[in-house]
Amino acid sequence: MSAQRDSSRRSPRPLGVEAFGALRAEHEPWLMRCFVPPPEFERVIGPESVIVFGRVGTGKTALARALREHSRLEGYLTLDWHPAPDASPGGSRAPSPIYGQFDHLLDACARALANFLAREPGAWAGAPEWARARVVWFLHTCTAGALGVRLGPLLEGDSAGAALLREIVSQSPREILYPNAPRDQIIAELMSAVLGLGLKGIWVLVEGVERWFHVHREGMSSLMRAFLDTLPLFERPEMAFKVFAPADMEPVLSGAGGLLRRRLNAYRLRWDEERLRHIVEVRLGAALGADRFPLERLCSDPHLLTWLRRVGAESPREWLTQVRPLLERYVEKGGRAPVDGQEWRELRRKYPPRLHLDEQRGRVLVGAREIPVSRLPAKAYEMLKYLYYERPGQVVSKAELYFRFYRNRDSVPRSPEDEEYEFHKEFESVMDTTLWRLRRAIEPDPSDPVLLVTVRGHGVRLMVRW
């Protein structure tokens, strides 16, 4: 029985298609089984503060989880902080929005410290009296709202941690600093308490920037610039900030004081093809009960990598998204043979890449691949916009497209008596050339279209998946 338990620990159960389910790091409790570190990972897990820039789907959340696990094992107090343009705790002493953010940060530190004591009450028993006094003072002073209410469930139960927190809530804190002391002094006292508990320091994981940046671009940009300008006032050798930001924010923040003064190192999260393939094969291994499952065993089509490269670009999430239908088919077949080329082409048609037209930024997104609008001929781009906005998923005749975009007519002439009537053969070559150019720009494989497909005898259809 003992040997069986040991074997089970060494070989976790296969996850099956669940390994390719949500493809969102926050919803994958088993993620560390599949985690593949990005290039220069050592720069990110070092003790210095760093800001990680990355596009959507490049693995910022997965990297944050890896950092959280690393910091815990290394003995740091780790906390998640989600700054927001309007975050300012009630009753804040803040004379400006950025100091309101730091009051919000101090509250997050208090919550993380309480959670640590609930898990590790032994650290309190071994701490000197001066450290305990600072912990009590900090929790009472910097927790937004009533301490007992905020700690809530942590106070319930018979555990040693819950009993300790109830004792702390009931105490009257000593005065460690004078009222309205500068925040850098508050953090200095907090750090002293943390070190007194036997921890190495504090890591602050700053997430949620991307979400706010997309809905409140100017406000979030101003907030983050102010935060980075002010960071040197609050950062200490034992305190590191690990900030995760969208790639589009990099130009906005490039002149921020924290970056210019080298108090915060910039890291661009990028992947090469070898590591992207490694990510996919390790995830396949977790799904099928192996350390790593080669792509060739999943699909025998020699053009699979070319497809993944053109659709997935540098996005691990998109590479995994494209492989998911192959895994499902492979499992359906009982895992006896790889998916062949014909089956793969059928799956591509059934599950085409997502197509998104981003006019504001002048680009077309096919999966994770960005195609500048400047690469599309003018007429082809106008047709794409029409099909995308006005007729998504509908069959549109070549005649309708020709007369709308080459003759500026809203309808197709039906009779030779109409002076603008043209026979199909007169415009067919023009339309075929325009559609060919459009396909060459957007299709992962122009020889086998899956986005702009021909419906024989009727026209074309733009396959738009949201």
C-alpha positions, 0 to 999 in steps of 0.5 A, a space after each residue: 500500500 505504501 509503495 502504491 501511494 509513493 508511485 501515485 505521488 511520482 505519477 499524478 493522474 492524467 488530466 485528459 482534455 481538462 488540461 486544455 479546458 479553460 486555458 486561464 492560469 487562474 483556473 488551473 490548480 495543477 498549473 505548476 505541473 505544466 509550467 515552463 519558465 520563460 527565457 531569462 527566468 532568473 531575472 524575474 525571480 531574483 530579489 530585485 523589483 521588476 515590471 513584466 510587459 507581455 501581450 494577452 495570452 503570453 503567460 503573465 498570470 502563469 508567471 505570477 503564479 510561479 513567482 508566488 510559489 517561488 517566494 513562498 518556498 524562499 520564505 517571503 511574505 507574498 501579497 497580491 495587489 490590484 491597483 485601480 484608478 479609483 482605489 482609495 480606502 475609506 477615511 484615507 489620509 491620502 493627499 493625492 491619489 497615489 498615496 491613496 493607492 499606497 494606503 490600499 497597498 498597506 491594507 493588502 500587506 496587513 491582510 497577507 500578514 494575517 493570512 501568514 499568521 493563520 497558517 504559521 502561528 509558530 512564527 509568532 511563538 518564536 518572534 521577539 516581543 518588539 516584533 510582536 508589538 509591531 505586528 499588532 500595531 500594524 494590523 490595527 493601524 493599517 487594516 481598512 475598516 474594523 480588524 475583526 470584521 476584515 479578518 472574518 473567517 480567519 478568526 473562526 475555528 479551533 486552530 492555533 492560528 485562529 486563536 492567535 488572531 483572536 488574541 491580536 484583535 482583542 489587544 490594544 496596540 502600542 503606539 509605534 509611530 506618531 499619527 500620520 507618520 510618513 508611509 516609508 516609515 510605516 513600511 520600515 516598521 512593517 519590514 522590521 516586524 516581518 524580519 522578526 517573524 523569520 521571513 526574508 522580506 516582502 514580495 508584492 505581486 502587482 496584477 490587474 493592470 491590464 484589465 483596468 488599462 483596457 477600460 480606463 487607459 488614460 487613468 491607469 497610465 497616469 496612475 502607473 507612472 505616478 506609482 513608478 515615480 514614487 516607488 523609490 520612496 517605499 521600496 526597501 532592500 527586502 521588499 520587491 515589487 513584481 509588476 505585470 503590465 500589458 505590452 501596450 503600456 511599455 511606451 507609456 511607462 518608459 520614462 517613469 522615474 522608477 525605470 529611469 533610476 533603475 529601481 525597477 528592471 523591465 522584462 519583456 515576456 517573449 517566447 521562441 518557437 522551441 519553448 512554445 513547442 515545449 509548453 505544448 508538449 509538456 501540457 500534452 504530457 499532463 493530459 495523457 500521463 507522460 512527462 512530455 508528449 511529442 507533437 508528431 505522436 499527436 498529429 502526423 501532418 508535417 505542416 502542423 508547426 507552420 500552422 501553429 507558428 502563423 496562428 499562435 505567434 508568440 502566445 502560449 495560450 493560442 498555441 494550446 488553443 490550436 492544439 486542443 481540437 487535435 487532443 480531443 480527436 486523438 482521445 476520441 480515437 482511443 490514442 491508438 494513432 496520431 491524427 492524420 492530415 485529412 482529419 486535421 484539415 477538417 478540424 481547422 475548418 470546424 474550429 477556425 482561428 478567431 478573427 478580430 478587426 481592430 480598427 483603432 490600432 490598425 490591425 487584424 488579429 488572426 489567433 494571436 498573429 497581428 497583421 497590420 492593416 497596411 499589408 492589405 490592399 485598400 479594396 480588400 480591406 474595405 471588403 473585409 470590414 463589410 463582411 466583418 461588421 455587416 455580414 459576419 458568417 453570411 454568404 455574400 455573392 461576388 457580384 454583391 462585393 464587386 458592385 458595392 466596392 468597385 461600382 459604388 452600388 448598394 444593389 446588383 443590377 439584375 438585367 442587361 437593360 441596366 446600363 451598369 449591368 456586367 456579365 459575371 465573366 467580366 468581373 470574375 477575374 477582378 474579384 478572384 484577384 482581390 479575394 486571393 490577396 485578402 486570403 494571402 494576408 489573413 489566412 494561416 494557409 492561403 491554399 486551404 482557406 478557413 476564414 474566408 471560405 468559398 461556398 460553391 455557386 453562391 459566394 464567400 463567407 467570413 467565418 467569425 468566431 468570438 
